[in-house]
């Protein structure tokens, strides 16, 4: 995108976040729902398709451009970004990374406009960071496939129009092999959605279980067609790598907000007749959070640059996601500490962000999975004995 156009997009999103979304954060948290007016504004601004190429109706942002936009989105409740996060991220990238031309033409424009919301159906009760234990199956029946199984904690499942379902198509293949991805419309007979999960935080971002009971789909539902059979894990890995850069940027945006909240409180809260900002121990908390924020931001920008260049699509995204998700947890904890008792009260932004931040160390690969990926990339064969 032309730098001037990108600047306009970032400026518009920044204004939208601060003037329209921030004032509604408490309402979103209490009601567990994003107001319809905000949803429509997000569609009109192109936020449902900022990573989708322009030829399919999206903004076509590079990863380096995307993370700058996500910095802005991270300033407010992560529930807003979750509305369109799956379209731009792990679900939409299933199509971008593995779909046939016909599949892309049929679905990507609808994802980009917000007409369709897509979900990423990989996680199961006993298969999350390690999909080798995935038990959902798909068997051939004539020219069709019949899918059976269940998925857990699927983002946007309650409102999804289509779900990218990962299923084992070759039961004899070891480990992560023998898995394929299926494009399954949510109204397909046999597919049902469980009740919304009641989570610790991130209210307004809906997740739920997905059940597949003899779900019959045609042969062209396989992502990538016949060439895509048994290649689902490779597609998932590519999608998750991009998603990790995205989540890292989101954590940086949230850290920025938490630093601002901490600074503003320290400047105005009085203790002993003077602002607590004059106390060096409080200054130390602020300094550590500012430093964490700067480090995370620089890491994400460099990781995004390398991702676009194709020079690092494995260790860099894992390192960024690992550091930034842990970093924002530290910044949130310090923000509560700076606020003292007020930081533990509902209705105070840092209390809500403290709850919201905890999830980032878990989804799209736990911190421990990122450690394994980073270490194996550095150590090579020696890491595997």
C-alpha positions as CSV (number, residue, x, y, z in Angstrom):
1,X,0.0,0.0,0.0
2,X,1.2,3.5,-0.7
3,X,2.7,5.0,2.5
4,X,0.2,7.9,2.4
5,X,-2.7,5.6,2.0
6,X,-1.5,3.4,4.9
7,X,-1.1,6.6,7.0
8,X,-4.7,7.5,6.3
9,X,-5.9,4.0,7.2
10,X,-4.0,4.0,10.5
11,X,-5.3,7.5,11.3
12,X,-8.9,6.5,10.6
13,X,-8.6,3.4,12.7
14,X,-6.9,5.2,15.5
15,X,-9.7,7.8,15.6
16,X,-12.4,5.1,15.4
17,X,-10.9,3.1,18.3
18,X,-10.4,6.1,20.6
19,X,-13.7,7.9,19.9
20,X,-16.1,5.1,19.2
21,X,-14.8,1.9,20.9
22,X,-13.0,2.9,24.0
23,X,-16.1,4.6,25.5
24,X,-18.1,1.3,25.1
25,X,-15.5,-1.0,26.5
26,X,-17.2,-1.5,29.9
27,X,-20.5,-2.1,28.1
28,X,-18.9,-4.7,25.9
29,X,-17.4,-6.4,28.9
30,X,-20.6,-6.4,30.9
31,X,-22.9,-7.5,28.0
32,X,-20.5,-9.9,26.4
33,X,-21.3,-8.4,23.0
34,X,-20.0,-5.9,20.4
35,X,-22.7,-3.4,19.5
36,X,-24.1,-3.9,16.0
37,X,-23.2,-0.3,15.1
38,X,-19.5,-1.0,15.7
39,X,-19.7,-4.2,13.6
40,X,-21.1,-2.3,10.7
41,X,-18.4,0.4,11.0
42,X,-15.7,-2.3,11.0
43,X,-17.1,-3.7,7.8
44,X,-17.3,-0.3,6.1
45,X,-13.7,0.4,7.1
46,X,-12.4,-2.8,5.4
47,X,-11.3,-4.3,8.7
48,X,-12.8,-7.7,7.8
49,X,-10.3,-8.1,5.0
50,X,-7.2,-6.1,5.6
51,X,-4.8,-9.0,5.0
52,X,-6.9,-10.3,2.0
53,X,-5.4,-9.3,-1.4
54,X,-7.0,-6.4,-3.3
55,X,-8.0,-8.7,-6.1
56,X,-10.4,-10.3,-3.7
57,X,-11.7,-7.0,-2.3
58,X,-9.4,-6.7,0.7
59,X,-6.8,-4.0,1.6
60,X,-3.9,-6.3,0.8
61,X,-1.7,-5.2,3.6
62,X,1.8,-6.7,3.9
63,X,2.7,-8.2,7.3
64,X,4.8,-5.1,8.1
65,X,1.8,-2.9,7.3
66,X,-0.6,-5.3,9.1
67,X,1.2,-5.1,12.4
68,X,1.0,-1.3,12.4
69,X,-2.7,-1.6,12.1
70,X,-2.9,-4.2,14.8
71,X,-1.0,-1.9,17.1
72,X,-4.0,0.4,16.8
73,X,-6.5,-2.3,17.3
74,X,-4.7,-3.6,20.4
75,X,-5.4,-0.3,22.2
76,X,-8.9,-1.3,23.1
77,X,-10.7,-4.5,24.1
78,X,-9.4,-7.5,22.1
79,X,-13.0,-8.5,21.6
80,X,-13.2,-6.0,18.8
81,X,-10.3,-7.4,16.9
82,X,-11.7,-10.9,17.4
83,X,-14.7,-10.0,15.3
84,X,-12.7,-10.0,12.1
85,X,-9.5,-11.6,13.4
86,X,-10.3,-15.1,12.0
87,X,-11.2,-13.7,8.6
88,X,-7.8,-11.9,8.4
89,X,-5.9,-14.5,10.3
90,X,-6.0,-18.3,10.8
91,X,-9.2,-19.0,8.9
92,X,-8.8,-16.6,6.0
93,X,-5.2,-17.7,5.6
94,X,-6.3,-21.3,5.2
95,X,-7.7,-20.1,1.9
96,X,-4.7,-17.9,1.1
97,X,-2.2,-20.6,1.8
98,X,-3.9,-23.7,0.5
99,X,-7.1,-23.1,-1.5
100,X,-7.7,-23.6,-5.2
101,X,-8.3,-20.6,-7.4
102,X,-12.0,-21.4,-7.5
103,X,-12.2,-21.7,-3.7
104,X,-10.4,-18.3,-3.3
105,X,-12.7,-16.6,-5.8
106,X,-15.8,-18.1,-4.1
107,X,-15.0,-17.2,-0.5
108,X,-12.3,-14.5,-0.1
109,X,-14.4,-11.6,-1.4
110,X,-17.2,-12.5,1.0
111,X,-14.7,-12.7,3.9
112,X,-13.2,-9.4,3.0
113,X,-16.5,-7.6,2.9
114,X,-17.7,-9.1,6.2
115,X,-20.6,-10.9,4.5
116,X,-19.2,-14.1,5.8
117,X,-17.4,-14.9,9.0
118,X,-15.0,-17.8,9.0
119,X,-13.7,-20.0,11.9
120,X,-10.7,-22.2,12.2
121,X,-11.6,-25.6,13.5
122,X,-8.4,-27.3,14.7
123,X,-8.5,-27.5,18.5
124,X,-10.1,-30.5,20.2
125,X,-10.5,-31.5,23.8
126,X,-7.2,-33.5,23.6
127,X,-5.6,-31.9,20.6
128,X,-4.5,-28.3,20.7
129,X,-0.9,-27.2,20.3
130,X,-0.1,-30.8,19.2
131,X,-2.5,-31.8,16.5
132,X,-1.0,-35.3,16.2
133,X,-3.7,-36.6,18.5
134,X,-6.5,-35.1,16.5
135,X,-9.4,-37.5,16.4
136,X,-11.9,-35.9,14.1
137,X,-12.2,-38.1,11.0
138,X,-13.2,-37.7,7.4
139,X,-13.9,-40.8,5.3
140,X,-14.7,-41.0,1.6
141,X,-18.2,-42.1,0.6
142,X,-18.5,-42.1,-3.1
143,X,-17.4,-38.7,-4.3
144,X,-18.3,-37.1,-0.9
145,X,-16.5,-36.9,2.4
146,X,-18.3,-37.7,5.7
147,X,-16.8,-35.9,8.8
148,X,-17.3,-37.0,12.4
149,X,-15.8,-35.4,15.6
150,X,-15.8,-32.3,17.7
151,X,-13.8,-29.1,18.1
152,X,-13.3,-27.0,21.2
153,X,-12.8,-23.3,22.0
154,X,-13.5,-22.3,18.4
155,X,-13.4,-18.5,18.0
156,X,-16.4,-16.9,16.3
157,X,-18.1,-20.4,16.1
158,X,-21.5,-18.9,17.3
159,X,-21.6,-16.5,14.4
160,X,-19.6,-18.4,11.8
161,X,-20.9,-18.9,8.3
162,X,-18.1,-21.3,7.3
163,X,-15.7,-23.4,9.4
164,X,-12.3,-24.6,8.2
165,X,-12.4,-28.1,9.7
166,X,-9.2,-30.1,10.2
167,X,-9.9,-33.9,10.1
168,X,-7.8,-37.1,9.8
169,X,-8.2,-38.5,6.3
170,X,-5.5,-41.2,6.6
171,X,-5.8,-43.0,9.9
172,X,-2.6,-45.0,9.1
173,X,-0.4,-41.9,8.7
174,X,1.8,-41.1,11.7
175,X,1.7,-38.0,13.8
176,X,0.8,-34.8,12.0
177,X,0.5,-36.5,8.6
178,X,-2.8,-37.7,7.1
179,X,-4.7,-34.6,8.1
180,X,-6.8,-32.6,5.6
181,X,-8.7,-29.3,5.8
182,X,-12.4,-29.0,4.8
183,X,-14.4,-25.9,4.0
184,X,-17.7,-26.6,5.8
185,X,-20.6,-24.1,5.7
186,X,-22.1,-23.7,9.1
187,X,-25.6,-24.7,7.9
188,X,-24.4,-28.1,6.7
189,X,-26.7,-30.9,8.1
190,X,-25.0,-32.6,11.0
191,X,-22.9,-29.6,12.1
192,X,-24.0,-27.9,15.4
193,X,-22.6,-25.3,17.7
194,X,-22.5,-25.6,21.5
195,X,-23.3,-22.8,23.9
196,X,-20.9,-19.8,24.2
197,X,-18.0,-20.4,26.5
198,X,-17.9,-18.4,29.7
199,X,-14.4,-17.2,29.9
200,X,-12.1,-15.4,32.4
201,X,-11.9,-12.4,30.1
202,X,-12.2,-11.2,26.5
203,X,-16.0,-10.8,26.9
204,X,-17.5,-9.9,23.6
205,X,-15.2,-12.4,21.8
206,X,-17.3,-15.5,21.4
207,X,-16.0,-19.1,21.4
208,X,-17.8,-22.4,21.5
209,X,-17.6,-26.1,20.7
210,X,-18.4,-27.4,17.2
211,X,-19.9,-30.8,16.8
212,X,-19.8,-32.8,13.5
213,X,-22.1,-35.8,13.2
214,X,-22.0,-37.5,9.8
215,X,-21.4,-34.1,8.1
216,X,-21.4,-34.8,4.4
217,X,-19.4,-32.4,2.1
218,X,-18.6,-32.7,-1.6
219,X,-15.1,-33.5,-2.9
220,X,-14.5,-29.8,-3.7
221,X,-14.8,-29.0,0.0
222,X,-11.2,-30.2,0.5
223,X,-8.9,-27.1,0.7
224,X,-6.6,-27.4,-2.2
225,X,-8.8,-30.1,-3.9
226,X,-7.2,-33.5,-4.5
227,X,-3.8,-32.0,-4.1
228,X,-4.7,-30.8,-0.6
229,X,-5.6,-34.2,0.8
230,X,-3.4,-35.1,3.8
231,X,-1.7,-31.7,3.7
232,X,-3.8,-30.0,6.3
233,X,-1.0,-29.8,8.9
234,X,1.3,-27.9,6.6
235,X,-1.5,-25.4,5.9
236,X,-2.2,-25.0,9.6
237,X,1.4,-24.4,10.4
238,X,1.6,-21.6,7.8
239,X,-1.6,-20.0,9.1
240,X,-0.4,-20.2,12.7
241,X,3.0,-18.7,11.9
242,X,1.3,-15.6,10.4
243,X,-1.2,-15.6,13.3
244,X,1.6,-15.5,15.8
245,X,3.0,-12.2,14.3
246,X,-0.5,-10.8,14.4
247,X,-1.1,-11.8,18.1
248,X,2.3,-10.4,19.0
249,X,1.3,-7.0,17.5
250,X,-2.0,-7.1,19.4
251,X,-0.1,-7.6,22.7
252,X,2.1,-4.6,21.8
253,X,-1.0,-2.4,21.2
254,X,-2.5,-3.5,24.6
255,X,0.8,-2.8,26.3
256,X,0.8,0.7,24.9
257,X,-2.7,1.3,26.4
258,X,-1.7,-0.2,29.8
259,X,1.4,2.1,29.9
260,X,-0.8,5.1,29.2
261,X,-3.3,4.1,31.8
262,X,-0.5,3.6,34.4
263,X,1.2,6.9,33.6
264,X,-2.0,8.9,33.8
265,X,-2.9,7.3,37.1
266,X,0.5,7.9,38.6
267,X,0.5,11.5,37.6
268,X,-2.9,12.2,39.2
269,X,-3.2,9.8,42.2
270,X,-2.1,11.6,45.4
271,X,-0.4,10.0,48.4
272,X,1.2,12.1,51.2
273,X,0.1,15.2,49.5
274,X,1.9,14.6,46.2
275,X,1.5,12.4,43.0
276,X,2.6,8.9,43.4
277,X,4.7,9.6,40.2
278,X,7.2,11.2,42.5
279,X,7.9,7.8,44.2
280,X,10.9,6.1,42.8
281,X,9.5,2.6,43.3
282,X,6.5,3.6,41.2
283,X,8.8,5.1,38.6
284,X,10.6,1.7,38.5
285,X,7.3,0.0,37.6
286,X,6.6,2.5,34.9
287,X,10.1,2.3,33.5
288,X,10.0,-1.5,33.3
289,X,6.7,-1.4,31.4
290,X,7.8,1.3,29.0
291,X,11.0,-0.8,28.3
292,X,8.9,-3.9,27.8
293,X,6.7,-2.1,25.4
294,X,9.5,-0.7,23.3
295,X,11.2,-4.0,23.1
296,X,8.0,-5.8,22.0
297,X,7.3,-3.2,19.4
298,X,10.8,-3.3,17.9
299,X,10.7,-7.2,17.9
300,X,7.3,-7.3,16.1
301,X,8.4,-4.7,13.4
302,X,11.5,-6.7,12.7
303,X,9.7,-10.0,12.7
304,X,7.1,-8.7,10.3
305,X,9.8,-7.4,7.9
306,X,11.6,-10.8,7.9
307,X,8.3,-12.6,7.4
308,X,7.5,-10.5,4.3
309,X,11.0,-11.1,3.0
310,X,10.6,-14.9,3.5
311,X,13.8,-15.0,5.5
312,X,12.2,-16.2,8.8
313,X,8.7,-17.7,8.9
314,X,9.3,-20.0,11.9
315,X,11.5,-18.9,14.8
316,X,10.8,-15.2,14.4
317,X,7.0,-15.4,14.7
318,X,7.3,-17.8,17.6
319,X,9.8,-15.6,19.4
320,X,7.6,-12.5,18.9
321,X,4.5,-14.3,20.1
322,X,6.3,-15.8,23.1
323,X,8.0,-12.5,24.2
324,X,5.0,-10.2,23.5
325,X,2.4,-12.4,25.1
326,X,4.5,-12.8,28.2
327,X,5.5,-9.1,28.1
328,X,1.9,-7.8,28.1
329,X,1.1,-10.0,31.1
330,X,4.0,-8.3,33.0
331,X,2.8,-4.9,31.9
332,X,-0.8,-5.6,32.9
333,X,0.4,-6.9,36.3
334,X,2.4,-3.7,36.9
335,X,-0.5,-1.6,35.8
336,X,-2.7,-3.1,38.5
337,X,0.1,-2.6,41.0
338,X,0.4,1.0,40.2
339,X,-3.3,1.5,40.5
340,X,-3.3,-0.2,43.9
341,X,-6.7,-1.2,45.2
342,X,-8.4,0.7,42.3
343,X,-6.7,-1.7,39.9
344,X,-8.6,-4.7,41.4
345,X,-12.0,-3.1,40.9
346,X,-14.4,-3.8,38.0
347,X,-14.9,-0.8,35.8
348,X,-11.2,0.1,35.9
349,X,-9.6,-0.5,32.5
350,X,-6.4,-2.1,33.8
351,X,-8.5,-4.7,35.7
352,X,-10.2,-5.7,32.5
353,X,-7.0,-5.8,30.5
354,X,-5.4,-7.9,33.2
355,X,-8.1,-10.6,32.6
356,X,-8.0,-10.1,28.8
357,X,-4.2,-10.4,28.6
358,X,-3.9,-13.8,30.2
359,X,-5.3,-15.7,27.1
360,X,-2.5,-14.5,24.8
361,X,0.0,-16.9,26.5
362,X,-2.3,-19.8,25.6
363,X,-4.0,-19.6,22.2
364,X,-2.3,-19.9,18.8
365,X,0.3,-22.0,20.5
366,X,1.1,-21.8,24.2
367,X,4.3,-20.1,25.5
368,X,5.7,-23.6,26.0
369,X,5.1,-24.6,22.4
370,X,6.8,-21.4,21.3
371,X,9.8,-22.3,23.5
372,X,10.0,-25.7,21.8
373,X,9.8,-24.3,18.3
374,X,12.4,-21.6,19.0
375,X,14.8,-24.1,20.7
376,X,14.5,-26.7,17.9
377,X,15.1,-24.1,15.3
378,X,18.3,-23.0,17.1
379,X,19.6,-26.5,18.0
380,X,18.6,-28.4,14.9
381,X,18.8,-32.2,15.1
382,X,20.5,-32.1,18.4
383,X,17.2,-31.0,20.0
384,X,15.6,-34.2,18.9
385,X,18.3,-36.5,20.3
